[in-house]
Amino acid sequence: MAPVLDAVIGAVGDSISSLSFSHTCSGDERVLYVAVAVQNINTDVSALTYAGAGLTLVGRIEGGLGTFDGAVEIWRLIAPATGANTVAVTLDAVDGATAMAISWTGVHQTTPNGSFTSNTGNSTAITVDISSATDEIVFDYARQVNEGGVRPTFTVGAGQTERVNHSENVYARSGGSTEVGGATVTMSWTSDISENWVTAGISVKPAAAGADGGGPRTF
């Protein structure tokens, strides 16, 4: 059985060095992912916690060659605490940032996801091909920054479910979505502006059949 979406929430902040927001996890065999996009490719997430527990970096991709072409990181926490807790993102510089926290139940507690996959380009078509499988769920997080000062508009690709579509200022746009797994899943967005973009995603794996995968269960 494929993982089940538990909850998803987005957050944005401009000219910040930290971003905090509440996210609620529930259910069994839980995994929490937090995708973060920054405007400056030299800005990194220096720490990311949920209910005080540190998340592990899954991967990072920087867009284009220019300083303001954006970067995306995906972080993970297996068996996060249940209930409403704070996601705290700390940056190593002042920057514009967006984030998407997305939690799942029924996820393998040892190997919860496939490889971090990413892509960059300069166009109105934003795409990344992610290796997946039946009974897995794919999610992506895309970022485009327009130094011309007109905020891009994103339209999610066919077959995907839009989860967040947000911006922290007049220059940038970020979007996150999900889609059922298959051999290869193309995650895409269409922008109304041809500019440098960056996108990343992973495939979330189901819990082992007949086992709880080592994660805590909620009763």
LUMTITOR-46717 format. One record per residue (C-alpha): x negated, y negated, z negated. Coordinates in steps of 0.02 Angstrom, whole numbers, padded with zeros to 5 digits, always signed. Layout:
XYZ;...
This chain:
+00000+00000+00000;-00064-00173+00046;-00108-00300-00087;+00036-00413-00137;+00021-00601-00146;+00036-00658-00326;+00020-00847-00316;-00062-00983-00214;-00093-01167-00248;-00192-01307-00166;-00283-01456-00239;-00372-01608-00166;-00486-01746-00227;-00584-01889-00147;-00747-01962-00211;-00756-01833-00351;-00887-01722-00432;-00760-01601-00507;-00586-01537-00470;-00472-01453-00598;-00299-01381-00577;-00186-01248-00650;-00156-01077-00571;-00053-00933-00639;-00106-00751-00618;+00007-00604-00659;+00031-00420-00621;-00086-00271-00610;-00252-00240-00519;-00278-00426-00498;-00407-00524-00399;-00418-00713-00386;-00503-00802-00240;-00539-00988-00232;-00585-01068-00065;-00667-01239-00075;-00702-01359+00069;-00815-01511+00053;-00843-01655+00173;-01034-01668+00162;-01133-01513+00214;-01262-01555+00080;-01133-01536-00059;-01124-01368-00147;-01009-01296-00279;-01125-01282-00429;-00998-01193-00541;-00822-01124-00527;-00723-01052-00672;-00548-00989-00711;-00493-00984-00893;-00677-01013-00932;-00736-00858-00837;-00860-00886-00697;-00816-00837-00519;-00941-00755-00399;-00984-00836-00232;-00929-00726-00087;-00999-00838+00051;-01030-01013+00119;-01030-01087+00295;-01082-01261+00350;-01006-01342+00503;-01097-01419+00650;-01259-01517+00636;-01199-01682+00564;-01198-01726+00380;-01009-01747+00374;-00959-01592+00471;-00897-01503+00315;-00929-01338+00228;-00819-01197+00161;-00856-01081+00016;-00754-00932-00048;-00769-00874-00230;-00697-00721-00318;-00647-00660-00491;-00595-00479-00520;-00466-00450-00657;-00433-00634-00699;-00339-00679-00857;-00151-00680-00843;-00044-00833-00871;-00070-01014-00825;-00254-01060-00835;-00369-01195-00769;-00472-01178-00610;-00623-01291-00633;-00731-01332-00481;-00894-01424-00511;-00988-01503-00365;-01172-01550-00364;-01132-01721-00288;-00989-01844-00270;-00888-01797-00116;-00715-01766-00044;-00652-01589-00076;-00502-01476-00056;-00469-01307-00135;-00350-01159-00119;-00329-01035-00261;-00246-00873-00206;-00219-00720-00315;-00166-00544-00268;-00105-00388-00357;-00135-00208-00305;-00316-00245-00257;-00464-00126-00269;-00558-00173-00427;-00730-00116-00369;-00732-00167-00186;-00592-00295-00172;-00636-00367-00001;-00730-00345+00161;-00870-00455+00224;-00863-00644+00220;-00837-00696+00401;-00854-00873+00469;-00862-00977+00626;-00897-01156+00680;-00859-01257+00836;-00806-01421+00913;-00633-01411+00991;-00448-01416+00953;-00445-01226+00935;-00510-01163+00767;-00533-00974+00761;-00622-00834+00669;-00610-00645+00701;-00605-00545+00539;-00631-00357+00528;-00490-00278+00431;-00381-00122+00423;-00203-00063+00398;-00144-00096+00219;-00264-00241+00200;-00221-00427+00199;-00326-00563+00280;-00339-00743+00224;-00434-00891+00295;-00479-01070+00250;-00519-01195+00388;-00592-01371+00381;-00610-01511+00507;-00683-01684+00477;-00656-01827+00599;-00782-01966+00575;-00674-02075+00688;-00561-02107+00539;-00401-02021+00602;-00345-01874+00496;-00325-01713+00599;-00159-01623+00605;-00162-01431+00591;-00038-01306+00662;-00057-01128+00599;-00082-00985+00723;+00052-00862+00777;+00076-00716+00659;-00001-00807+00511;+00087-00877+00359;+00030-01051+00312;-00013-01064+00127;-00091-01237+00114;-00113-01381+00236;-00187-01532+00150;-00310-01677+00152;-00398-01785+00024;-00427-01937+00136;-00402-02008+00312;-00550-01910+00384;-00519-01728+00343;-00397-01584+00350;-00402-01410+00272;-00284-01264+00297;-00266-01091+00223;-00160-00946+00285;-00132-00758+00271;-00094-00617+00394;-00070-00429+00382;-00224-00327+00419;-00273-00232+00576;-00434-00175+00660;-00481-00356+00699;-00374-00504+00649;-00396-00673+00733;-00356-00814+00614;-00326-00979+00703;-00270-01158+00687;-00237-01289+00820;-00293-01467+00785;-00235-01623+00875;-00416-01685+00876;-00568-01610+00961;-00701-01623+00825;-00823-01514+00730;-00739-01382+00622;-00785-01240+00505;-00681-01091+00452;-00703-00935+00347;-00603-00786+00286;-00603-00611+00215;-00495-00455+00213;-00425-00403+00044;-00426-00214+00010;-00290-00115-00078;-00314-00024-00243;-00375+00155-00232;-00231+00278-00213;-00181+00355-00379;-00297+00241-00478;-00293+00068-00553;-00467+00030-00487;-00534-00006-00661;-00438-00167-00687;-00327-00208-00836;-00144-00174-00822;-00006-00286-00888;+00141-00213-00982;
